[in-house]
Amino acid sequence: MYEQEAFTEPLCELIKLFGLPFQKRKSSDEANYSVEVSQSITQLGYLMSIQSSQVRIQICKSVVNFFNMELPGKLLSGYQPTSPNYKIRMAEIGGLAEILVLSLTLVENQLTEKLWVLKALQHLSTSGESCAQMVNVGGASRLCLCLNGADPSGQLLFRSSEILWNLLEKASKEEVVNQLRSLECVHALKEAFVELVFGFRHCDHQLRNDLLVIATLLTESPAVPMIESGFAKILIVLATCTEVKLHNPLVKGFKLTYSYEDFEMKKLLFNIIGILSKDPSAAQLLSENHVIPALLYYVKQNQRSGFPDWSAAQYEELQLHALAVLASVAPMLVDKYLSCQANTLLLVFLEWCISQDAFFGRGNSFHGTGGRGTKLAQMRYSLRALRSVVALYDDAVSSNLCDQGAISQLLDILKYAADKAKEKESIALLEIQADILFILSVLCEDDNDRKELFSCEGIGILVSYLTTDPTRLCSGMGHNCLLLSALDCLWSCVIGCSIAEESFIEKKGVFLLLDLLAVEDNNLCNIILGILIEFSDNPKTVLHMSIWRGKRDQTAANVLVHLWRQEEQDLGVKRDRYGKIVDTKRPLITRFQKQQKVIPVPACCPSFSVMEISESVRAKIYSLFCKLGFENLPGLSAKDVVTLAIIQHYIDFKIGEVWSEISAEIKEEFRPVTSDERALKLISELSENTGRMVRGLQTEALERQHRQEIKEEKKSYKEIQASQIQRENINKSWENFLARTSNYEALKKAKMHQKTLIEASRSKAKLHNEPEHSTDIPKLHTTVAPGRCVTVEGLCQEGLLANRDHAPRKPSLCRVFRSNQKR
């Protein structure tokens, strides 16, 4: 063909065969001939080097026909078509996509050929393998530079952007972004975007949004020069121009049509602003282009109803998106935020959120989740924006909010949200309550006047949160976060203010804290113990802790001891099966400390033993016992007493542990002098003696418990023995009773025995004129002992009294028998 152009047409006919359906004789032919086929397709790609427009176009047409899945109209006898994706798989194996990307350099100045190559690459980019091959040869940057080529039809821009989309979706996004990070590529993308922004066709708007998505992905990478290229400024100006109404030459001639494509563009631009807010270098750019006023434009009820305009659903979605972006931008531009009176606008908007105005939230967007039919979504994102600036702990922001009565207003909103949650619980309501509690925590921290203001209505609300059912903490909806926020609010808004503390204690707050502590949730224990320590300076707190009783009659001391044992088990502290000390030299050492090597640290840096005090709950438990005392604590078992002995000497053990670290550090670097070595040895011996002494106390407590158990066991055995004897006596008495009722001789014998006993019981001394007392009841015909009917004959000053029956009347035989039966 190089020698004679007449061979061009036959070559094109041969190339055209690749575009026809392949056929096979056997099913195994596809695998058997895969090497030959893939190599042939590779050679087909190499033919792009021929400097013939006709040949190059025919190659691209044949490649495009690879994706034609229609079966051939006529089959050769004895043959069948190959599987639909066979040629595509062979193209992947042969690396055709890689070859075609490299061939873009050959057709740089031939528009028609370039369009056909891009069309073939567009089809190949539907495969992940082909996309990876394109990226391997720098396909992303090559295609990006094609965006601004001269093409009246617009196909060049369309196909290039479509392939870039597929590369980002199917290949390594990080590698694609890395190839597009050059200033030249960003400029090309910017120029293509600006050209489409001023387009009027529907397809222009769609393609503009596609490029905007690509720009969004590039903005997420800090290495991409979006700010340096000026692209970021154009995007920010476009995002704010309709709200701020400032004339900017960058967007001169741009007109918003309020179409669906413009709505999508607006959301994408807001999203890019949110991404840029994470880059500190973009702060000045965001401030100069009035981003805060543009976002605050949406902090109001939708009152516009003219045309053209956004629909109610679109406005709501943009409003929620703007509030979400405001939460990201406001902390970066606090001065601008305050100068625009953003706090006032947000508080007024929150007042509208709890008002009774007729409003129906659509809840269509991501940000509107859970807000359909209500204003909860607006409330949620307004509070999120407030939280973002309050979290800076900026005095100007806090003062500005408090001066406008934010504490009282937030408490009203908190009540409203809590009441709504009782009706129907949702994640949005839980987040709203948690955000309000956090904002109040920051506002009231270190300010007694604000704490007093909070205590008027806030204490009762906090107490209601402390009564949360522990089973709901693991529901996954966010009750655990809400409870932690309530505890944080309690710490910041109540502790330190005597009025607030007294009110909390009077509302049985200490009891509720101990109830939560008894749940033994590791996420809550540390903060609850810290709160109790802060409250323990108040004498009423210690009294309440002493009288508190939990499930199974638990006491506060019992709960604290159990938490200590659980903490030591988690830390891997070595104890024997009775809970006694094993290592008397270092009784508190954890598993991690044993594995830790000796690392000398400067004097200004705390050692690991000191750091462990702040991280572990053991120090907090020890502090609480110092308030409760270590003697005469109710509800403690022998095992608890054993643990309490360790707790009581916690500070002694910790001091010895610190000295042990000091000694190890000294010996690691140099040998101490004799006097220092003697002092270190003495300190070590004192610590070890303390350990032995505590171990002796533990042994004594266990032995005392053992003796008590033996004593109780003997007592229980005697009770069982007495019960058995009583049971035998009852059985014997019953047998005698049966004998008397069934055997007359036995009855007479029992009667005679009874008389003998009565005579034996009489006094042997004889009195003058002593009356005779008969023990028989006349006319009694029963075989059982009579009832307690007694006739008493006595003497008085006037002489012998007449027989006098103290009973009102003599009971009948049936009544006497029933009375005896009952007995």
GIWO-V739939 format. One record per pair of residues at least 4 apart in sequence whose C-alpha atoms are under 8 Angstrom apart, sorted by the first residue. I is the first residue (numbers start at 0). J is the second residue. Records with the same first field share a line. If there is no record, write none. Layout:
I=J ; J
This chain:
0=4 ; 5 ; 6 ; 7
5=9
6=10
7=11 ; 53 ; 54
8=12
9=13
10=14 ; 54
11=15 ; 53 ; 54 ; 57
12=16
13=17
14=18 ; 43 ; 57 ; 58 ; 61
15=19 ; 57 ; 58 ; 60 ; 61
16=61
17=21 ; 61 ; 62
18=60 ; 61 ; 62 ; 63 ; 64 ; 65
19=61 ; 64
20=70 ; 71 ; 80 ; 81
21=80 ; 81
22=78 ; 79 ; 80 ; 81
23=28 ; 29 ; 78 ; 79 ; 80 ; 81
24=28 ; 77 ; 78 ; 79
25=78
27=31
28=32 ; 33
29=33 ; 81 ; 85
32=36
33=37 ; 89
34=38
35=39
36=40 ; 89
37=41 ; 89 ; 90 ; 92 ; 93
38=42 ; 93
39=43
40=44 ; 89 ; 90 ; 93 ; 95
41=45 ; 90 ; 93 ; 94 ; 95
42=46
43=47 ; 58
44=58 ; 95 ; 98 ; 99
45=98
46=54 ; 55 ; 58
47=54 ; 55 ; 58 ; 99 ; 102
48=102 ; 105
49=54 ; 55
51=55
52=56 ; 112
53=57
54=58
55=59 ; 112
56=60 ; 112 ; 115 ; 116
57=61
58=62
59=63 ; 115 ; 116 ; 118 ; 119
60=64 ; 115 ; 119
61=65
62=66 ; 119
63=67 ; 118 ; 119 ; 122
65=86 ; 87
66=84 ; 87 ; 122
68=83
70=80
71=80
74=78 ; 79 ; 80
75=79
81=85
84=88
85=89
86=90
87=91
88=92
89=93
90=94 ; 95 ; 96
91=95 ; 96 ; 128 ; 129
94=98 ; 129 ; 132
95=99 ; 129
96=100 ; 120 ; 123 ; 129 ; 130 ; 132 ; 133
97=101 ; 129 ; 132 ; 133 ; 135 ; 136
98=102
99=103 ; 116 ; 120
100=120 ; 133 ; 136 ; 138 ; 141
101=105 ; 136
102=106
103=107 ; 113 ; 116 ; 141
106=110 ; 112 ; 113
107=113
108=113
109=113
110=114 ; 150
111=115
112=116
113=117
114=118 ; 154 ; 155
115=119
116=120
117=121 ; 155 ; 158 ; 159
118=122 ; 158
119=123
120=124 ; 162
121=125 ; 158 ; 159 ; 161 ; 162
123=129 ; 130
124=129 ; 130 ; 162 ; 165 ; 166
125=129 ; 130 ; 165
126=130 ; 169
127=131 ; 169 ; 170
128=132 ; 170
129=133
130=134 ; 165 ; 166 ; 169 ; 170
131=135 ; 166 ; 169 ; 170 ; 171
132=136
133=137 ; 138 ; 139
134=138 ; 139 ; 166 ; 170 ; 174 ; 175
137=141 ; 178
138=142
139=143 ; 163 ; 166 ; 175 ; 178 ; 179
140=144 ; 178 ; 179 ; 184
141=145
142=146 ; 159 ; 160 ; 162 ; 163
143=159 ; 160 ; 163 ; 179 ; 184 ; 187 ; 188
144=148 ; 183 ; 184 ; 187
145=155 ; 156 ; 159
146=155 ; 156 ; 159 ; 160 ; 187 ; 188 ; 191
147=156 ; 187 ; 190 ; 191
148=155 ; 156
150=154 ; 155
153=157
154=158
155=159
156=160 ; 191
157=161 ; 206
158=162
159=163
160=164 ; 206 ; 209 ; 210
161=165
162=166
163=167
164=168 ; 209 ; 213
165=169 ; 170
166=170 ; 171 ; 172 ; 175
167=171 ; 172 ; 175
168=172
170=175
171=175
172=176
173=177
174=178
175=179
176=180 ; 216 ; 217 ; 220
179=184 ; 185 ; 217 ; 223
180=184 ; 185 ; 217 ; 222 ; 223 ; 224
181=185 ; 223 ; 224
182=186 ; 223 ; 224 ; 228
183=187
184=188
185=189 ; 223 ; 224 ; 225 ; 228 ; 230
186=190 ; 228 ; 230
187=191
188=192 ; 210 ; 214
189=193 ; 230
190=194
191=195
192=196 ; 207 ; 210 ; 211
193=197
194=198
195=203 ; 204 ; 206 ; 207
196=203 ; 204 ; 207 ; 253
197=252 ; 253
198=203 ; 204
199=203 ; 204
200=204
201=205
202=206
203=207
204=208 ; 260 ; 261
205=209 ; 260
206=210
207=211
208=212 ; 260 ; 263 ; 264 ; 267
209=213
210=214
211=215 ; 264 ; 267 ; 268
212=216 ; 267
213=217
214=218
215=219 ; 267 ; 270 ; 271
216=220
217=223 ; 225
218=223 ; 225 ; 271 ; 274 ; 275
219=274 ; 275
221=278
224=228
225=229 ; 230 ; 231
226=230 ; 231 ; 232 ; 281
229=233
230=234
231=235
232=236 ; 284
233=237 ; 249 ; 250
234=238 ; 268 ; 271
235=239 ; 268 ; 272 ; 285 ; 288 ; 290
236=240 ; 247 ; 249 ; 250 ; 288
237=241 ; 250 ; 268
238=265 ; 268 ; 269
239=243 ; 288 ; 289 ; 290 ; 293
240=244 ; 245 ; 246 ; 247 ; 250
241=255
242=292 ; 293 ; 296
243=289 ; 292 ; 293
246=250 ; 251
247=251
255=261
256=261 ; 307
257=261 ; 262 ; 307 ; 308 ; 309
258=262
259=263
260=264
261=265
262=266 ; 313
263=267
264=268
265=269 ; 317
266=270 ; 317 ; 320
267=271
268=272
269=273 ; 320 ; 321 ; 324
270=274 ; 324
271=275
272=276 ; 324 ; 328
273=277 ; 324 ; 327 ; 328
274=278
275=281
276=281 ; 282 ; 285 ; 327 ; 328 ; 331
277=327
278=282
279=331
281=285
282=286 ; 331 ; 332
283=287
284=288
285=289 ; 290
286=290 ; 291 ; 332 ; 335
289=293
290=294
291=295 ; 325 ; 328 ; 329 ; 332 ; 335 ; 336 ; 339
292=296 ; 339
293=297
294=298 ; 321 ; 322 ; 324 ; 325
295=321 ; 322 ; 325 ; 341 ; 344
297=317 ; 318 ; 321 ; 322
298=318 ; 322 ; 344 ; 345 ; 348
299=344 ; 348
300=348
301=311 ; 314 ; 315
303=308
304=308
309=313 ; 314
310=314
311=315
312=316 ; 360 ; 361 ; 363
313=317
314=318
315=319 ; 360 ; 361
316=320 ; 363 ; 364 ; 366 ; 367
317=321
318=322
319=323 ; 366 ; 367 ; 376 ; 377 ; 380
320=324 ; 366
321=325
322=326 ; 380 ; 381 ; 384
323=327 ; 366 ; 380 ; 383 ; 384
324=328
325=329 ; 384
326=330 ; 380 ; 383 ; 384 ; 385 ; 386 ; 387 ; 388
327=331 ; 384 ; 387
328=332
329=333 ; 336 ; 384 ; 387 ; 388
330=387 ; 388 ; 391
332=336
333=337 ; 388
334=338
335=339
336=340 ; 341
337=341 ; 342 ; 396
340=344
341=345
342=346 ; 385 ; 399 ; 400
343=347 ; 400 ; 403
344=348
345=349 ; 381 ; 385
346=350 ; 405
347=351
348=352 ; 381
349=353 ; 378 ; 381
350=354 ; 408
351=356
352=374 ; 375 ; 377 ; 378
353=374 ; 412 ; 415
358=372 ; 373 ; 374
359=371 ; 372 ; 373 ; 374
360=367 ; 370 ; 371 ; 372 ; 373 ; 374
361=367 ; 370 ; 371 ; 372
362=366 ; 367 ; 368 ; 369 ; 370 ; 371 ; 372 ; 376
363=367 ; 368 ; 371
364=368
366=376
367=371 ; 376
368=376
369=375 ; 376 ; 425 ; 426 ; 427
370=374 ; 375 ; 376 ; 377 ; 427
374=378
375=379 ; 427 ; 428
376=380 ; 427
377=381
378=382 ; 431
379=383 ; 427 ; 428 ; 430 ; 431
380=384
381=385
382=386 ; 431 ; 434 ; 435
383=387 ; 434
384=388
385=389 ; 438
386=390 ; 434 ; 435 ; 437 ; 438
387=391
388=392 ; 393 ; 396
389=393 ; 396 ; 397 ; 438 ; 441 ; 442
390=438 ; 441
392=396 ; 397 ; 441
393=397
394=398
395=399
396=400
397=401 ; 441 ; 442
398=402
399=403
400=404 ; 405
401=405 ; 406 ; 442
404=408
405=409
406=410 ; 439 ; 442 ; 449 ; 452 ; 453
407=411 ; 452 ; 453
408=412
409=413 ; 435 ; 439
410=414 ; 435 ; 456 ; 457
411=415
412=416
413=417 ; 431 ; 432 ; 435
414=418 ; 460
415=419
416=420 ; 428 ; 431 ; 432
417=421 ; 428 ; 432
418=422
419=423 ; 424 ; 428
420=424 ; 425 ; 428 ; 429
424=428 ; 429
425=429 ; 476
426=430 ; 476 ; 477
427=431
428=432
429=433 ; 476 ; 477 ; 478 ; 481
430=434 ; 477 ; 481
431=435
432=436 ; 481
433=437 ; 480 ; 481 ; 484 ; 485
434=438 ; 484
435=439
436=440 ; 484 ; 485 ; 487 ; 488
437=441 ; 484 ; 487 ; 488
438=442
439=443 ; 488 ; 492
440=444 ; 487 ; 488 ; 489 ; 490 ; 491 ; 492
441=491
442=449
443=447 ; 449 ; 450 ; 453 ; 491 ; 492
444=450 ; 491 ; 492
445=491
446=450
447=451 ; 495 ; 496
448=452
449=453 ; 492
450=454 ; 492 ; 493 ; 496 ; 499
451=455 ; 496 ; 498 ; 499
452=456
453=457 ; 458 ; 492
454=458 ; 492 ; 493 ; 498 ; 499 ; 502
456=460
457=461
458=462 ; 499 ; 502 ; 503
459=463 ; 506
460=464
461=465 ; 485 ; 489
462=466 ; 503 ; 506 ; 508 ; 511
463=467
464=482 ; 485
465=482 ; 485 ; 511 ; 512 ; 515
466=511
467=471 ; 482
468=472
469=515 ; 518
470=474
471=478 ; 479
472=477 ; 478 ; 479
473=478 ; 479
474=478
477=481
478=482
479=483
480=484
481=485
482=486
483=487 ; 523
484=488
485=489
486=490 ; 526 ; 527
487=491
488=492 ; 493
489=493 ; 494
490=494 ; 530
493=499 ; 500 ; 503
494=499 ; 500 ; 530 ; 533 ; 534
495=500
496=500
497=501
498=502
499=503
500=504 ; 534
501=505
502=506
503=507 ; 508 ; 509
504=508 ; 509 ; 539 ; 540
507=511
508=512
509=513 ; 531 ; 540 ; 543 ; 544
510=514 ; 543 ; 544 ; 547
511=515
512=516 ; 527 ; 531
513=517 ; 544 ; 547 ; 555
514=518 ; 549
515=519 ; 523
516=520 ; 523 ; 524 ; 527 ; 528 ; 558
517=549 ; 558
519=523 ; 524 ; 562
520=524
521=525
523=527
524=528 ; 616
525=529 ; 616
526=530
527=531
528=532 ; 616 ; 619 ; 620
529=533 ; 619
530=534
531=535 ; 623
532=536 ; 619 ; 622 ; 623
534=540
535=540 ; 541 ; 623 ; 626
536=540
537=541
538=542
539=543
540=544
541=545 ; 626 ; 627
542=546
543=547
544=555 ; 627
545=554 ; 555 ; 627
546=554
547=554 ; 555
548=552 ; 553 ; 554 ; 555
549=553 ; 554
552=634
553=557 ; 558 ; 634
554=558 ; 633 ; 634
555=559
556=560 ; 624 ; 632 ; 633 ; 634 ; 635
557=561 ; 634 ; 635 ; 639
558=562
559=563 ; 620
560=564 ; 639 ; 642 ; 643
561=565 ; 639
562=566
563=567 ; 616 ; 617 ; 620 ; 642
564=568 ; 642
565=569
566=570 ; 615 ; 616 ; 617
567=571 ; 572 ; 589
568=572
570=589 ; 590 ; 591
571=589 ; 590 ; 591
572=586 ; 587 ; 588 ; 589 ; 590
573=580 ; 581 ; 582 ; 586 ; 588 ; 589
574=578 ; 579 ; 580 ; 581
575=579 ; 580 ; 581
577=638
578=638 ; 641 ; 642
579=641 ; 642 ; 694 ; 697 ; 698
580=586 ; 690 ; 693 ; 694
581=586
582=586 ; 690
583=687 ; 688 ; 689 ; 690 ; 691 ; 694
584=683 ; 686 ; 687 ; 690
585=652 ; 655 ; 656 ; 687
586=652 ; 690
587=652 ; 653 ; 656
588=592 ; 593 ; 656
589=593
590=594
591=595
592=607
597=660 ; 663 ; 664 ; 667
598=664
599=664 ; 667
600=604 ; 605 ; 606
605=609 ; 610
606=610 ; 657 ; 660
607=611
608=612 ; 653 ; 656 ; 657 ; 660
609=613 ; 657
610=614
611=615
612=616 ; 617 ; 618
613=618
615=619
616=620
617=621
618=622 ; 649
619=623
620=624
621=625 ; 646 ; 647 ; 649
622=626
623=627
624=628 ; 629 ; 647
625=629
628=632
629=643 ; 647
635=639 ; 640
636=640
637=641 ; 700 ; 701 ; 704
638=642 ; 701
639=643
640=644 ; 697 ; 700
641=645 ; 696 ; 697 ; 700 ; 701
642=646
643=647
644=648 ; 693 ; 696 ; 697
645=649 ; 693
648=652 ; 693
649=653
650=654
651=655 ; 686 ; 689
652=656 ; 686 ; 689 ; 690
653=657
654=658
655=659 ; 682 ; 683 ; 686
656=660
657=661
658=662 ; 679 ; 682 ; 683
659=663 ; 683
660=664
661=665
662=666 ; 679
663=667
664=668
665=669 ; 670 ; 671
666=670 ; 671
671=675 ; 676
672=676
673=677
674=678
675=679
676=680
677=681
678=682
679=683
680=684
681=685
682=686
683=687
684=688
685=689
686=690
687=691
688=692
689=693
690=694
691=695
692=696
693=697
694=698
695=699
696=700
697=701
698=702
699=703
700=704
701=705
702=706
703=707
704=708
705=709
706=710
707=711
708=712
709=713
710=714
711=715
712=716
713=717
714=718
715=719
716=720
717=721
718=722
719=723
720=724
721=725
722=726
723=727
724=728
725=729
726=730
727=731
728=732
729=733
730=734
731=735
732=736
733=737
734=738
735=739
736=740 ; 783
737=741
738=742 ; 745 ; 746
739=743 ; 745 ; 746 ; 749 ; 782
740=746 ; 782
742=746
743=747
744=748
745=749
746=750 ; 782
747=751
748=752
749=753
750=754
751=755
752=756
753=757
754=758
755=759
756=760
757=761
765=769
779=812
781=785 ; 816
783=819
784=819
785=815 ; 816 ; 819
786=815 ; 816 ; 818 ; 819
788=806
789=804 ; 805 ; 806
790=802 ; 803 ; 804 ; 805
791=802 ; 803 ; 804 ; 805
792=800 ; 801 ; 802 ; 803
793=799 ; 800
794=798 ; 799 ; 800
795=799 ; 800
804=808
810=814 ; 815
811=815
812=816
813=817
814=818
815=819
816=820
817=821
818=822
